[in-house]
């Protein structure tokens, strides 16, 4: 599943990078994806919305085994 998550993140990454941010996959374990938001995304007031309504939604749509996305 890790490779599938990386593939989805690769599609999302250009949008984040355009705003000065990025995302790094830390771990995938039993359907829980742990991500690190970097650059402008780290500490951004909209980071939680980006994570929940953007990244998590897309990951769950494309990879049904994903249960949750957590920022670390």
MOPAC internal coordinates of N, CA, C and O (Angstrom, degrees):
PM7 1SCF
backbone

  N    0.0000 0     0.00 0     0.00 0    0    0    0
  C    1.4516 1     0.00 0     0.00 0    1    0    0
  C    1.5363 1   110.61 1     0.00 0    2    1    0
  O    1.2310 1   120.13 1   153.86 1    3    2    1
  N    1.3072 1   117.36 1   -26.14 1    3    2    1
  C    1.4649 1   120.92 1  -178.18 1    5    3    2
  C    1.5314 1   111.38 1   -58.33 1    6    5    3
  O    1.2310 1   120.64 1   138.87 1    7    6    5
  N    1.3219 1   116.38 1   -41.13 1    7    6    5
  C    1.4604 1   120.46 1   179.99 1    9    7    6
  C    1.5265 1   110.95 1   -65.83 1   10    9    7
  O    1.2310 1   120.49 1   141.97 1   11   10    9
  N    1.3207 1   116.66 1   -38.03 1   11   10    9
  C    1.4663 1   120.86 1   178.26 1   13   11   10
  C    1.5322 1   110.79 1   -64.43 1   14   13   11
  O    1.2310 1   120.81 1   137.24 1   15   14   13
  N    1.3338 1   116.06 1   -42.76 1   15   14   13
  C    1.4671 1   120.67 1   178.43 1   17   15   14
  C    1.5249 1   109.74 1   -62.68 1   18   17   15
  O    1.2310 1   120.17 1   135.36 1   19   18   17
  N    1.3184 1   117.29 1   -44.64 1   19   18   17
  C    1.4709 1   121.13 1   178.65 1   21   19   18
  C    1.5294 1   110.69 1   -59.38 1   22   21   19
  O    1.2310 1   120.06 1   140.99 1   23   22   21
  N    1.3162 1   117.49 1   -39.01 1   23   22   21
  C    1.4683 1   121.17 1  -179.66 1   25   23   22
  C    1.5312 1   110.96 1   -64.55 1   26   25   23
  O    1.2310 1   120.16 1   138.39 1   27   26   25
  N    1.3272 1   117.31 1   -41.61 1   27   26   25
  C    1.4675 1   120.55 1   177.84 1   29   27   26
  C    1.5260 1   109.98 1   -67.60 1   30   29   27
  O    1.2310 1   120.28 1   137.05 1   31   30   29
  N    1.3293 1   117.06 1   -42.95 1   31   30   29
  C    1.4658 1   120.47 1   178.81 1   33   31   30
  C    1.5310 1   111.22 1   -61.52 1   34   33   31
  O    1.2310 1   120.20 1   145.30 1   35   34   33
  N    1.3207 1   117.22 1   -34.70 1   35   34   33
  C    1.4663 1   120.98 1   178.50 1   37   35   34
  C    1.5292 1   110.75 1   -62.93 1   38   37   35
  O    1.2310 1   120.23 1   149.58 1   39   38   37
  N    1.3316 1   117.17 1   -30.42 1   39   38   37
  C    1.4612 1   120.80 1   177.91 1   41   39   38
  C    1.5309 1   111.39 1   -76.89 1   42   41   39
  O    1.2310 1   120.48 1   147.91 1   43   42   41
  N    1.3190 1   116.69 1   -32.09 1   43   42   41
  C    1.4681 1   122.50 1  -178.59 1   45   43   42
  C    1.5293 1   111.85 1   -81.31 1   46   45   43
  O    1.2310 1   121.14 1   145.28 1   47   46   45
  N    1.3148 1   115.43 1   -34.72 1   47   46   45
  C    1.4726 1   122.62 1  -171.90 1   49   47   46
  C    1.5340 1   114.37 1   -51.48 1   50   49   47
  O    1.2310 1   118.06 1   136.61 1   51   50   49
  N    1.3283 1   121.31 1   -43.39 1   51   50   49
  C    1.4739 1   119.71 1  -179.04 1   53   51   50
  C    1.5355 1   113.40 1   -59.20 1   54   53   51
  O    1.2310 1   120.39 1   144.86 1   55   54   53
  N    1.3250 1   116.87 1   -35.14 1   55   54   53
  C    1.4651 1   120.39 1   178.12 1   57   55   54
  C    1.5191 1   110.58 1   -66.40 1   58   57   55
  O    1.2310 1   120.52 1   136.39 1   59   58   57
  N    1.3247 1   116.61 1   -43.61 1   59   58   57
  C    1.4648 1   120.48 1   178.52 1   61   59   58
  C    1.5254 1   110.99 1   -65.88 1   62   61   59
  O    1.2310 1   120.60 1   138.04 1   63   62   61
  N    1.3200 1   116.46 1   -41.96 1   63   62   61
  C    1.4596 1   120.76 1  -179.22 1   65   63   62
  C    1.5261 1   112.00 1   -66.12 1   66   65   63
  O    1.2310 1   120.16 1   149.98 1   67   66   65
  N    1.3121 1   117.30 1   -30.02 1   67   66   65
  C    1.4652 1   120.87 1   178.40 1   69   67   66
  C    1.5318 1   111.07 1   -63.76 1   70   69   67
  O    1.2310 1   120.60 1   154.11 1   71   70   69
  N    1.3335 1   116.46 1   -25.89 1   71   70   69
  C    1.4612 1   121.43 1   178.09 1   73   71   70
  C    1.5211 1   112.26 1  -100.64 1   74   73   71
  O    1.2310 1   120.11 1  -168.71 1   75   74   73
  N    1.3264 1   117.39 1    11.29 1   75   74   73
  C    1.4624 1   121.55 1   176.91 1   77   75   74
  C    1.5216 1   114.61 1    87.32 1   78   77   75
  O    1.2310 1   120.11 1  -167.49 1   79   78   77
  N    1.3216 1   117.39 1    12.51 1   79   78   77
  C    1.4550 1   120.77 1  -179.49 1   81   79   78
  C    1.5117 1   112.08 1  -115.50 1   82   81   79
  O    1.2310 1   121.52 1     5.99 1   83   82   81
  N    1.3213 1   114.69 1  -174.01 1   83   82   81
  C    1.4631 1   120.75 1   177.27 1   85   83   82
  C    1.5229 1   107.61 1  -167.91 1   86   85   83
  O    1.2310 1   120.84 1    -8.74 1   87   86   85
  N    1.3177 1   115.99 1   171.26 1   87   86   85
  C    1.4531 1   122.19 1   178.26 1   89   87   86
  C    1.5276 1   108.03 1  -137.36 1   90   89   87
  O    1.2310 1   121.19 1   -39.37 1   91   90   89
  N    1.3178 1   115.33 1   140.63 1   91   90   89
  C    1.4610 1   121.36 1   179.66 1   93   91   90
  C    1.5208 1   108.80 1  -124.80 1   94   93   91
  O    1.2310 1   120.46 1   -48.20 1   95   94   93
  N    1.3262 1   116.72 1   131.80 1   95   94   93
  C    1.4593 1   121.40 1   176.47 1   97   95   94
  C    1.5219 1   108.15 1   -78.23 1   98   97   95
  O    1.2310 1   120.59 1   -57.55 1   99   98   97
  N    1.3216 1   116.47 1   122.45 1   99   98   97
  C    1.4575 1   121.74 1   179.41 1  101   99   98
  C    1.5246 1   110.28 1   -94.63 1  102  101   99
  O    1.2310 1   120.69 1   133.31 1  103  102  101
  N    1.3497 1   116.29 1   -46.69 1  103  102  101
  C    1.4581 1   119.42 1  -176.05 1  105  103  102
  C    1.5285 1   110.20 1  -164.49 1  106  105  103
  O    1.2310 1   121.16 1   -25.95 1  107  106  105
  N    1.3217 1   115.39 1   154.05 1  107  106  105
  C    1.4602 1   122.93 1   170.41 1  109  107  106
  C    1.5171 1   105.59 1  -131.16 1  110  109  107
  O    1.2310 1   120.61 1   -57.34 1  111  110  109
  N    1.3544 1   116.44 1   122.66 1  111  110  109
  C    1.4435 1   119.85 1  -178.26 1  113  111  110
  C    1.5245 1   109.33 1  -147.46 1  114  113  111
  O    1.2310 1   120.51 1   -61.69 1  115  114  113
  N    1.3315 1   116.63 1   118.31 1  115  114  113
  C    1.4560 1   123.52 1   177.83 1  117  115  114
  C    1.5272 1   112.94 1    52.06 1  118  117  115
  O    1.2310 1   120.71 1  -136.50 1  119  118  117
  N    1.3183 1   116.24 1    43.50 1  119  118  117
  C    1.4565 1   121.55 1   176.78 1  121  119  118
  C    1.5199 1   115.06 1    84.13 1  122  121  119
  O    1.2310 1   119.98 1   178.75 1  123  122  121
  N    1.3287 1   117.64 1    -1.25 1  123  122  121
  C    1.4628 1   121.68 1   178.39 1  125  123  122
  C    1.5238 1   108.33 1  -101.96 1  126  125  123
  O    1.2310 1   121.38 1   -58.91 1  127  126  125
  N    1.3323 1   114.96 1   121.09 1  127  126  125
  C    1.4663 1   121.48 1  -178.65 1  129  127  126
  C    1.5243 1   108.05 1  -101.89 1  130  129  127
  O    1.2310 1   120.55 1   -54.27 1  131  130  129
  N    1.3257 1   116.55 1   125.73 1  131  130  129
  C    1.4639 1   121.50 1   178.31 1  133  131  130
  C    1.5242 1   108.10 1  -107.64 1  134  133  131
  O    1.2310 1   121.77 1   -56.16 1  135  134  133
  N    1.3395 1   114.23 1   123.84 1  135  134  133
  C    1.4567 1   120.81 1  -177.37 1  137  135  134
  C    1.5205 1   110.44 1  -122.96 1  138  137  135
  O    1.2310 1   121.42 1   -27.36 1  139  138  137
  N    1.3209 1   114.89 1   152.64 1  139  138  137
  C    1.4609 1   121.11 1   173.51 1  141  139  138
  C    1.5266 1   107.28 1  -116.51 1  142  141  139
  O    1.2310 1   120.90 1   -59.81 1  143  142  141
  N    1.3274 1   115.88 1   120.19 1  143  142  141
  C    1.4577 1   120.29 1   175.84 1  145  143  142
  C    1.5184 1   107.90 1   -83.97 1  146  145  143
  O    1.2310 1   120.65 1   -45.28 1  147  146  145
  N    1.3211 1   116.36 1   134.72 1  147  146  145
  C    1.4593 1   120.73 1  -173.75 1  149  147  146
  C    1.5253 1   111.16 1  -125.23 1  150  149  147
  O    1.2310 1   120.92 1   -12.34 1  151  150  149
  N    1.3047 1   115.84 1   167.66 1  151  150  149
  C    1.4576 1   121.66 1   177.21 1  153  151  150
  C    1.5138 1   111.29 1    63.19 1  154  153  151
  O    1.2310 1   120.56 1    43.39 1  155  154  153
  N    1.3167 1   116.53 1  -136.61 1  155  154  153
  C    1.4604 1   121.89 1  -178.09 1  157  155  154
  C    1.5245 1   111.98 1   -63.70 1  158  157  155
  O    1.2310 1   119.66 1   158.06 1  159  158  157
  N    1.3306 1   118.25 1   -21.94 1  159  158  157
  C    1.4653 1   121.24 1   179.49 1  161  159  158
  C    1.5310 1   112.01 1   -72.35 1  162  161  159
  O    1.2310 1   120.67 1   151.62 1  163  162  161
  N    1.3232 1   116.33 1   -28.38 1  163  162  161
  C    1.4582 1   120.76 1  -179.24 1  165  163  162
  C    1.5268 1   109.33 1   -71.89 1  166  165  163
  O    1.2310 1   120.78 1   -67.45 1  167  166  165
  N    1.3104 1   116.11 1   112.55 1  167  166  165
  C    1.4540 1   120.60 1   179.38 1  169  167  166
  C    1.5200 1   114.73 1    87.81 1  170  169  167
  O    1.2310 1   120.04 1   179.82 1  171  170  169
  N    1.3101 1   117.52 1    -0.18 1  171  170  169
  C    1.4671 1   121.25 1   178.81 1  173  171  170
  C    1.5278 1   109.25 1   -68.64 1  174  173  171
  O    1.2310 1   119.83 1   -42.04 1  175  174  173
  N    1.3287 1   117.92 1   137.96 1  175  174  173
  C    1.4677 1   120.24 1   178.71 1  177  175  174
  C    1.5327 1   113.18 1   -59.83 1  178  177  175
  O    1.2310 1   120.20 1   155.14 1  179  178  177
  N    1.3138 1   117.22 1   -24.86 1  179  178  177
  C    1.4657 1   121.15 1  -179.37 1  181  179  178
  C    1.5368 1   112.46 1   -93.01 1  182  181  179
  O    1.2310 1   119.77 1  -177.13 1  183  182  181
  N    1.3180 1   118.05 1     2.87 1  183  182  181
  C    1.4617 1   121.73 1  -175.79 1  185  183  182
  C    1.5266 1   112.27 1   -59.25 1  186  185  183
  O    1.2310 1   119.92 1   139.83 1  187  186  185
  N    1.3285 1   117.76 1   -40.17 1  187  186  185
  C    1.4616 1   120.50 1  -179.84 1  189  187  186
  C    1.5201 1   110.68 1   -64.15 1  190  189  187
  O    1.2310 1   120.53 1   138.15 1  191  190  189
  N    1.3226 1   116.60 1   -41.85 1  191  190  189
  C    1.4756 1   119.49 1   177.83 1  193  191  190
  C    1.5204 1   110.70 1   -65.89 1  194  193  191
  O    1.2310 1   120.37 1   138.61 1  195  194  193
  N    1.3146 1   116.89 1   -41.39 1  195  194  193
  C    1.4696 1   120.53 1   177.76 1  197  195  194
  C    1.5176 1   109.80 1   -59.31 1  198  197  195
  O    1.2310 1   120.80 1   135.88 1  199  198  197
  N    1.3216 1   116.08 1   -44.12 1  199  198  197
  C    1.4563 1   120.96 1  -178.06 1  201  199  198
  C    1.5257 1   111.27 1   -66.76 1  202  201  199
  O    1.2310 1   119.67 1   129.36 1  203  202  201
  N    1.3124 1   118.24 1   -50.64 1  203  202  201
  C    1.4689 1   122.63 1  -174.50 1  205  203  202
  C    1.5250 1   113.17 1   -76.67 1  206  205  203
  O    1.2310 1   120.54 1   129.03 1  207  206  205
  N    1.3222 1   116.57 1   -50.97 1  207  206  205
  C    1.4696 1   119.91 1  -172.37 1  209  207  206
  C    1.5254 1   113.24 1   -90.37 1  210  209  207
  O    1.2310 1   120.55 1   169.75 1  211  210  209
  N    1.2946 1   116.56 1   -10.25 1  211  210  209
  C    1.4560 1   120.14 1   178.64 1  213  211  210
  C    1.5149 1   111.48 1  -110.93 1  214  213  211
  O    1.2310 1   121.14 1   105.52 1  215  214  213
  N    1.3233 1   115.42 1   -74.48 1  215  214  213
  C    1.4670 1   121.13 1  -173.53 1  217  215  214
  C    1.5315 1   111.85 1   -64.99 1  218  217  215
  O    1.2310 1   119.96 1   128.63 1  219  218  217
  N    1.3289 1   117.68 1   -51.37 1  219  218  217
  C    1.4636 1   119.88 1  -177.45 1  221  219  218
  C    1.5293 1   111.18 1   -62.50 1  222  221  219
  O    1.2310 1   120.32 1   136.77 1  223  222  221
  N    1.3151 1   117.00 1   -43.23 1  223  222  221
  C    1.4702 1   120.61 1   179.96 1  225  223  222
  C    1.5235 1   110.92 1   -58.72 1  226  225  223
  O    1.2310 1   120.34 1   132.47 1  227  226  225
  N    1.3423 1   116.96 1   -47.53 1  227  226  225
  C    1.4636 1   120.17 1  -179.85 1  229  227  226
  C    1.5254 1   112.20 1   -64.54 1  230  229  227
  O    1.2310 1   120.83 1   137.59 1  231  230  229
  N    1.3300 1   116.03 1   -42.41 1  231  230  229
  C    1.4634 1   118.64 1   179.79 1  233  231  230
  C    1.5234 1   110.89 1   -62.24 1  234  233  231
  O    1.2310 1   119.80 1   136.65 1  235  234  233
  N    1.3279 1   117.98 1   -43.35 1  235  234  233
  C    1.4671 1   121.16 1   179.95 1  237  235  234
  C    1.5268 1   111.68 1   -66.75 1  238  237  235
  O    1.2310 1   120.16 1   143.46 1  239  238  237
  N    1.3321 1   117.30 1   -36.54 1  239  238  237
  C    1.4671 1   120.94 1   178.01 1  241  239  238
  C    1.5186 1   111.40 1   -64.30 1  242  241  239
  O    1.2310 1   120.85 1   136.95 1  243  242  241
  N    1.3208 1   115.99 1   -43.05 1  243  242  241
  C    1.4663 1   120.47 1  -172.99 1  245  243  242
  C    1.5202 1   113.91 1   -91.11 1  246  245  243
  O    1.2310 1   120.82 1   157.05 1  247  246  245
  N    1.3472 1   116.04 1   -22.95 1  247  246  245
  C    1.4655 1   120.34 1  -179.90 1  249  247  246
  C    1.5338 1   107.29 1  -131.88 1  250  249  247
  O    1.2310 1   119.72 1   -87.68 1  251  250  249
  N    1.3197 1   118.14 1    92.32 1  251  250  249
  C    1.4592 1   121.66 1  -175.29 1  253  251  250
  C    1.5321 1   114.70 1   -57.30 1  254  253  251
  O    1.2310 1   120.01 1   157.38 1  255  254  253
  N    1.3250 1   117.59 1   -22.62 1  255  254  253
  C    1.4674 1   121.29 1  -179.09 1  257  255  254
  C    1.5303 1   112.64 1   -72.51 1  258  257  255
  O    1.2310 1   120.15 1   163.99 1  259  258  257
  N    1.3430 1   117.31 1   -16.01 1  259  258  257
  C    1.4717 1   120.60 1   178.87 1  261  259  258
  C    1.5214 1   108.50 1   -71.75 1  262  261  259
  O    1.2310 1   121.31 1   -55.92 1  263  262  261
  N    1.3419 1   115.10 1   124.08 1  263  262  261
  C    1.4661 1   121.83 1  -179.09 1  265  263  262
  C    1.5171 1   111.29 1   -99.75 1  266  265  263
  O    1.2310 1   120.75 1   143.23 1  267  266  265
  N    1.3353 1   116.17 1   -36.77 1  267  266  265
  C    1.4580 1   120.34 1  -172.79 1  269  267  266
  C    1.5186 1   110.01 1  -157.30 1  270  269  267
  O    1.2310 1   121.04 1   -29.36 1  271  270  269
  N    1.3389 1   115.61 1   150.64 1  271  270  269
  C    1.4690 1   121.53 1   175.22 1  273  271  270
  C    1.5207 1   106.69 1  -122.58 1  274  273  271
  O    1.2310 1   121.10 1   -51.19 1  275  274  273
  N    1.3356 1   115.50 1   128.81 1  275  274  273
  C    1.4553 1   121.88 1  -177.22 1  277  275  274
  C    1.5307 1   109.22 1  -123.54 1  278  277  275
  O    1.2310 1   120.83 1   -44.60 1  279  278  277
  N    1.3270 1   116.02 1   135.40 1  279  278  277
  C    1.4670 1   120.73 1   173.62 1  281  279  278
  C    1.5115 1   108.43 1   -86.91 1  282  281  279
  O    1.2310 1   120.69 1   -47.57 1  283  282  281
  N    1.3144 1   116.29 1   132.43 1  283  282  281
  C    1.4825 1   121.26 1   178.02 1  285  283  282
  C    1.5132 1   110.51 1  -119.13 1  286  285  283
  O    1.2310 1   120.10 1   180.00 1  287  286  285

